[in-house]
Every structure is written in structure tokens, then in C-alpha cells.
Amino acid sequence: MSKNIAVLLSLTGTLLIFIGGATGFYFFHDSYNSTTVEATSSLGEKNTPPEKTTDEPNLKSVIHETQKSVVQIDVSLKDGTSSGSGFLYNTDGDVITNAHVVEGAEKIIVKTSDAKQFEAQIIGMGDTTDVAVIRVPGLKENAPLPVAEERIAEVGDNIIALGSPLGLQNTVTTGIISGLDREFILEPYRYEHIYQISAPITKGNSGGPLIDATTGEAIAINSAGTDSGAIGFSIPLPNVIDQIKEWSNRPVELTVDDESKEKVTTPQGLTGEDFKNNATYLIGYFYESLSTQDYVTAYSLLGSRWQSEMAYEDFRKGYLHTLHVEVSNMTGSLNQTNDEVKVTATIKANERTEDKKTTTSLYNVTYKVGYENDQLKILKGKAEKLK
């Protein structure tokens, strides 16, 4: 299989390394509009929560947990911008990505799943191996993504590809390992003994993790694919883990001063559209967290004043009875002073009643989203039940 060069050469003409040239930010909320989530919203009266049927993690919970360690990488270049993906490797704030994602970077900003933004710097980058490590001081002590450092995947293994294709953060595609030991060259990078995958990937997926759908571990780095997006290629982590560890333990000389290391992007650095897109994305992530019963993450997205008025246990109890929610028509609008975004949406909720029946209700929900200590937060919200 590893010698089937003729087939691979026929693909290289249509291979792409997936960065987004001159992309900037996109409408993240589009991936949440008209989507369905479960166990999400505190929309009705508090009732007895449904009984759990299993303690085993499902695909949705695996995806949600791994997304917490995946970041979008926005790069300022001399002649434009580009974007890619990466994932947190250790508690030092080191993020694994592709070399082609950060090559030529004059400034690097990473964006986390909860819409926080931090500056980063390159601490190691391959010349012919398409792998790089960037350090994000603002993510120090954050939980990293588990990495399979030795295990090689097999054909037929179920996998999940995570990243930010076309700037759409936290996008998920699934598939299988469809080939092993693929080889080709996309100058200046040489790809050897890599995985072929059936999960669709495209521009912006580069540097994101390929996840074992059963264990939730990162097994490879999504790196290239055909222009149709039907076939992707990922670099197995066991092939490059020693180099990654060396860069992390002995980083190259950093190119920013100490003050810049701790710098976090603020609302003044965002345009009106970017601010709206970040706000609607945050509401989508709020519902996604609740859909997997991750009440801790959902509660952490609320502003300090809202938290002071509602204890965590009360917050959690308010959502336990909600079984199924459909979110649609989500939009965002800036206020006159450009320091808050009003996000509105329509909610269709299936809720369990005290007699264990299910009822369906419609709501209009409104949230105010703004920055608190340079972190995007949901400042307040309300729901109006429709007759």
C-alpha cells in the first residue's frame, strides 16, 4: 500500500494544504442556525429530571469534550491574513498545528471554544515536515487534549475531524481511516506514512486534530486533501511526537516581548461584524454545552452579575427537565455604543413534565453579550413563551 505511488501522484495535482488566505472572521452562528440540540434550556418550570439510561460516553459528549482543547488560529501575514486550526498539547499552553498554517506569520491569535482570544508565538516549526508548535501563555494550565503517542490506527477505525474550515469554528466531520502509508510531496513539505481519511475537510481544517471516535484521543494532525474535500490526509502523531516534545522542552527563541506574551485581544480590536459573529457563536456554544449536560461550562459563560444572582445548582436544576431543543433564526445586533450585542433566537423545546409526559413549547429568547475583563460573556437573558 505504501508503494502505490502512481495512485498518489494522480492525487497530488488536486491536493491542497488547508489554510484560508485572506479570510478573517466568518459568520460562526450559521453553523448553529436551524440545528437541533438536546437538554438545553431553562425555559419552563423546574420538574423532576429524566433518569439517565447509561453512563457510557456517547459520540456527542466525546466531540464536546475534545472541542474544548481545539483552537482556531488566525494569522496576520505581510500581505494578508490566513486561518487554520490547532489543539492544546500540554499544560504549558503549547498548541500543535501545521507548519504551513503559521509560516510567515507576523502575528498569531488563537481563539478558544468559549470565544476567548490570546496571542501566540512559534516555538518550533518543521522545514520539510508540516508540523509546528506555538505557545499560548494565556492557555497555561488549561486541560490539554489526550494524545495517542504510540498507537497507529488501522483501516476502518472510526474518526472525528475537528477544526475551523472556512473560519467556521468548532466544525465536526466524521468518517473512517480509509488508507495507510500514503506518501506525496507538496513543496516544501514531504508527507510520508500518513493516513488517508474519508471525513471531509477543507480550508481552515489544517492543524486540527484527528480524533479516535472511541477513545477521544488525538491520533493525527489534519494536514491536506483534494480540492473536492472528499479525501483528506493526516499526519500520525507517533511519527512526529518526539520532535514536538523537543520543541516544547527546548523552544526556539521567542519573537515577542514579555508584555506581549500575556496580551489578550480586547473588544477594541474587533470590528462590528466580528463582535456580532463572536456573540452569536458564544450563544451557540452555550446551547451546545447544555446539550451534552456540561452545565459547568455553560454556567462559566455567564457574566459575574448573572452568576451572583443565580447559584450554580439553581442554574443546573433549571435545565435538567429540558429534553430536546431546536434553535433557529439566531441573529445579532450591536447597541449604539458598540459594547454589547443583542442575540435573539427562536426556541422549540421538548420538556418533561412532572407526570413524565413530554410537552413541546415555543419561545423567543434574547441575550445580551459583552466583554467582562476582556472575556466575552453572556450578561443577561430572558425567554418569552409563545402561545
N, C-alpha and C positions, 0 to 999 in steps of 0.2 A: 504493500500500500504506500509505503514511504517513498517508493521509487516511481510512482506513477506521475512522472514529471510532465509527460505530454498533456495529460488532462489538466494539470495545474497551470501549465503555460497558456492553455486556452482560456483560462480564467483571468490571468493577470492583466489582460487588456482591459478588463472591466472592473478590476479591483480598485477599491477606494480606501484610503485611510481617513477615518471619520472624524474630521474636525469641521466646525462650522465657520467658514470665512465670513468676516464682517457681519456677524449675526446679531449680537446684542441680545436683549431680552425679548421673549415672546409672551403670548397670552397663555400663561400657565393654567388659568381656570378653564380653558377649553377642554382639557382632559378630564375635568370633573363635571362639566355640564351634562345633564341628561344621563348621569350614571346612577347606579344603584349601590347603596351601602347598607350594612346591617347594624342593628343595635347601636343607633347613633344618637338620637336627640332627646333632650329632656323637654318634651313637648306637651305632655299630658300630666295627669295626676300620678303620684307615686303609687305603684302597685307591687305585688309580690313578684320578684324576678323569676324568669323561667329557669327550670332546672337544667344544669349542664348535663350533656349526654356523654361527653368524653373529655379527657384531659390531654389527649394527644394533640400536638400542634398540627394545624391544617395549612394548606398552601397559602391562604390569605395571611395567617399570622407569621409564617416564615418570611413572606415578602415584606410585611410591615416592619418586622424586627431588623431585617437586613438593610432596608431603606434608611434607617437611622444613621448608618455608617457610610452612606453613599453621598457624594457631593457633586454639585455642578461646578465646573471650572471655567471661569471667564477670563480671557487673556487679552491684554492690550498689546498690540504689535506696533511696529514703526509705521506700518501702512494700513492699519485697520484693526479689527478685532476677530477673535475666534472663540469657540467654546467646545468643551469636552466634558468628560466625567472622571471620577476617581473614587477611591474608597479608603477609609481610615484603617491604617495597618497596625498602629500601636498607640500606647498612651502618651507618647511624646508629641502627638499631633501630626505624625507623618502619614502622608496620603500617597498611595500608589496610583500611577496613571501611565499613559503612553508618552514617550519622548516627543512624538510629533504634536501632541496637544500643547506642550509648553515651550517648544522650540522657538527661539526668537522673542520670548516674552519680555516686555518692558515692565509689566505689572500683572500680577495674578490675584484674582479674587475668587474665593471658594464660597459657595452658598450651600448651607445645610438643609436637611429635610424640613426643619422648622423655620426656614426663611432667615436664619442668621447669616451674616456675611463677614468674612475675615480676609485679610491679606495673607499671602503665602510667598515662599521663596523656594527656589530649586536647591536641593541638597545633593542631587545625583541624577545623571542623565546619560543614557547609552548613546554611543556613536553609531553603531550598526544594529544594536538591539533596541527595539522600540519600547523601552521601559524607562520611567523616570520616577523619582520620589520628590515630593515637595513637602515642606514643613509648614504647618499652620499652628503657631503658638496659641491662638485662640481656641484650638481644639484639644489642647493638652489635658490629659486625664479623662477625656471622653472615651466611652467604650468602643474599642475597635471591632472590625468585622473578623470573625473567626476565619483562619486561613488553613487550607489543607496543604501543608508544606511538602508532603511526600507522596500522597496518593495520586496516581494517574487515572483519569477517567476512562471508561470503556464505551464503545459504540452502543447506543441505546439508552445511556444514562439520561434521566430527565434533568433539564437545566432551566435556569431563570437568568435572563439578561437584564441588568438594571443600568439606568443611565438617564441622560437628558438629550435624547435625539431632537434636533431642531430647536433646542432650548426648552423643550417641554420636560420640566424636571420630574423625577420620580416616575418615569415611564417604565413599564414592565412588559417584557415579551417572554414567551416560554417555548420550549422545544426539546430537542434531544442532541446528544453528541452524535453527529452523522458521519464523522470520519476522523482518523488519527494520522499523525506523522505527515501532515501536509507541509509543503515547502514552496516558497517563491521569494522573489526579491521585488521590493518597491523602494527604489533608491531614496535615501542611503541605507535603508533598513533591510536586513535579511531575516526572514521568518522561517524558522526550522522546527520540525517536530511539533507543529501546532495543531489545535483542534479545529475541525470543521463543525459548525453548528447549524441547526435548522431554525433557531429563534431569529426572527427578523431584527436586524439592527441597521442603523443608518447614521448620517452625520450627527455628531454630538454624543454618540454612544462610546466613542473611543475612550479608553482608560477605565471604563466602568467594569464592575466585577461580573464574572460568570459564576452563578451560584448553583451548587448541588441542591436540587429541589427537595431532597430528603433530609439532608443534614443542616442546610442553611449555611454551609461553609463556602468561601470563595475558592474556586478551583482554577481560575484563569482570568486573564485580562482581555476584554473585548477590544479588538485592535483594527480589523479590516473586514471588507466584504465586497460583494459585487454591487454594481450600480442599481440592480433591481432590488437589493436588500434581502433576497431570498436565501442567500448563503452568506454566513459570517465566519470569521476566523478569530480564534482566541489563543493567547499565549499561555500555556500551562504554568502555573505558579511554581511548581517544583523545578522548572527549568531556569528560573531567574531569582529564586528566593535568596540564594547566597549573595548575589550582587545587591539585592535590595537591603539585606541586613548590613552589608558592608557600608553602603551609603548612609544608612540610618545611624550606625555606630560611629562612623568617621565622615561626617558630612563635609562636602566641599565648602569653601569659603562663602559665607552668605553675602548677598549683594545689597542688603538693606541695613540701615542702622537700627540700633536697639529700640528707638522710639517707634519706628515703623513696624517692628515685629508685633507690637501689641495693638496696632491700629485696627479699628473696626469701621467699616463703612457706615455712614450715617444717612438719615433721610435727605440731608442737603446734597448728597451725591447722587440722588435719584431724580430722574425726570418724572413728570406727572404720570405718564403711561406706565413706566416701570413701577412706580409706587402702587398704582392700581392693580397691576398684574401680581405684585408680591402679596398684596392684601387678599385678593381673591384666591390665590394659591394657598395662603395660610388657612382660610376658611375650609377649603377642600381638604387640607391635611388634618384639620381639626375633626372633620367628619370621618376621614379615613382612620384616624386613631381610635375614635369611638367605635367604628365598625368592627375592630378587632379586640374590643374590650380593653384597649390600652388607655384607661382612664387617667393614669398618671401623666402621660404625655399630653393628652387633651387638656387636662387641668393646668399644666405648665404653660400653655399657650395663652391663658387668660392674664389680663393685667393685674397688678398688685391690688388695686382698689376693689375689683370684682372678687378676687380671692379673699380679701379681708371681709367681704360681706357674705361669703358662702364658703363654708369649710369643705375640705376635700370629700369627706364622707357623704355630705349632703349632695354635693355635685355628682358623685358616683351613683348614689341611690336614685337620683333623678333620671338616669339613663338606663337603668337595668331592665325596665319593662318594655323598652322600645326594641322591636324585633327586626324591622326592615324599613329602610328609608330610601326614597328616590329623591335626588336633588336635581333641580332643573332651573333654567332661567337665571343663573347666577351672573350678576353684573356688579361693577364697582364704579363709584363716582367720588371725585375729590371734593372736599369742602372748600370754602372761599379762601381760607388761609393755607391751603395745601399741606396741612399737617395731620389730616385724618382722611380715611377712605370709608365711605358707607358702602357696605356689601349687602345686597339683597338677593334672595333666592326663594323659590317655591319648594315646599317640602311635602311629600306624600309619605305618611308614616303608618306602618302597621304596628299596633301596640297591643300588648297583652293586658287584659282586664283582670280584676280580682277573681272572677269566676273562671279564669283561664281560657276565656274566649279571645278572639282576635278581632280588633276593630281597625278600620282604616280612616285616617283623618288627613285633611289638607291644611297647611299653614303657610303664611307668608312670614319669613324671618328676615330680620335686619340686624346687622352687626356694625359696630364702629371699630375700625382697626387703625392703630397708630404706633409710633415708636415710644418706648419707655426704656430709658437708659441704653439707647442705641439698639434695642431689640424690638422687633415687630411683635406686637401683642394684640389680642382681641380685648378691647377696652370695655365694651358693653354689648348687650344683645337683647332682643326680645322676639317673641313669636306671637302671631295673631292667627287664631283658628278661623278657617273659612267655613261657612255654612254649606 
